[in-house]
């Protein structure tokens, strides 16, 4: 989705302790409620040079 900011990456712990992303919480840039987008297969997130470090921090639970 365009014009949104990833607020949090949602993870699932599967057998043998394997952690995989299953969804993303998205906040519209111009306000509005947070949407949860989930996937059964893959999650692809694209961001610019400024947002990339923030997204990496979200991976480990920091905000």
Secondary structure by P-SEA (a helix, b strand, c coil): cccccccbbbbbbcccbbbbbcbbbbbbccccbbbbbbbccbbbbbbcccaaaaaaaaaaccc
